[in-house]
Amino acid sequence: MLTEKEILVLELLSSRLLAKLGEIKADIGDEPDGVKTSIQRLVSMDCVKVIEPIGEKCFVITQKGSKVLRELKNPERGAKIKETFDMPSPNA
């Protein structure tokens, strides 16, 4: 299941198309569970990709990430997507 923070990261990247880690942290906040951990999970699920267009790591949402976000906003299909990405928490 995607966490609330992972969904926030996808929404942010969907609206910006490209963001650095510091920008994401500034917009979402960086609590102990961490934005970095959320991004790593999204990268492992192929929802976010790391690129270096300006010599610094940036993050972009993938087509898969966009699709997941759209389907999460559709209540009928959202439950199916959440089950698809039902991964154990890295802290578990």
Secondary structure, 3 states (H helix, E strand, C coil): CCCHHHHHHHHHHHHHCCEEHHHHHHHHCCCCCCHHHHHHHHHHCCCEEEECCCCCCEEEECHHHHHHHHHHHCHHHHHHHHHHCCCCCCCC
